[in-house]
Amino acid sequence: MTENPAKKVALKIQIGNQVREVTFDELTLSNNLGLEALVKVLVDKVVFKPEELQSEMDRIRKERYRDPQNL
């Protein structure tokens, strides 16, 4: 049987006698959910505005993901 790359195990968690395999997809979705919840709480508490977050994301994207032609 061929392994589905989308179901590749990222880590195994053992609690007592139970072992749970966590896939990369599950980790990605979990991280995304956590970040989305955190941003919502911070925006709701007026720690920052959504526009400030977008501006900072744009700045970081430009800084870290440069076009190889411009290096």
BAKOL-483592 format. One line per 2 residues: their letters; for each residue x, y, z of C-alpha. Coordinates in steps of 0.1 Angstrom, whole numbers. Layout:
! BAKOL-483592
a> X/Y/Z; ... .
! end
This chain:
! BAKOL-483592
mt> 0/0/0; 13/34/-9 .
en> 14/61/18; -7/92/11 .
pa> 17/122/15; -11/143/29 .
kk> -14/118/58; 23/118/67 .
va> 28/116/104; 44/147/119 .
lk> 46/135/155; 33/109/179 .
iq> 18/118/212; 17/93/240 .
ig> -6/97/270; -5/67/293 .
nq> -9/36/271; -25/55/242 .
vr> -5/67/212; -19/93/189 .
ev> -4/101/155; -7/137/144 .
tf> -3/145/107; 12/176/91 .
de> -23/186/79; -36/184/115 .
lt> -7/205/128; -13/231/101 .
ls> -50/233/108; -44/235/146 .
nn> -18/262/142; -41/282/119 .
lg> -71/279/143; -49/290/172 .
le> -36/320/154; -70/330/141 .
al> -85/328/177; -55/348/191 .
vk> -59/376/164; -96/378/171 .
vl> -91/382/208; -64/408/204 .
vd> -86/428/178; -116/425/201 .
kv> -96/439/230; -83/467/207 .
vf> -47/457/213; -43/464/176 .
kp> -64/471/145; -68/446/117 .
ee> -52/471/93; -21/472/116 .
lq> -18/434/114; -21/434/77 .
se> 5/461/73; 29/442/95 .
md> 23/410/76; 30/428/43 .
ri> 62/442/57; 74/408/70 .
rk> 64/391/37; 85/416/17 .
er> 114/413/41; 115/375/43 .
yr> 102/364/9; 123/384/-14 .
dp> 124/378/-51; 156/359/-59 .
qn> 161/382/-89; 165/412/-64 .
l> 191/396/-41 .
! end
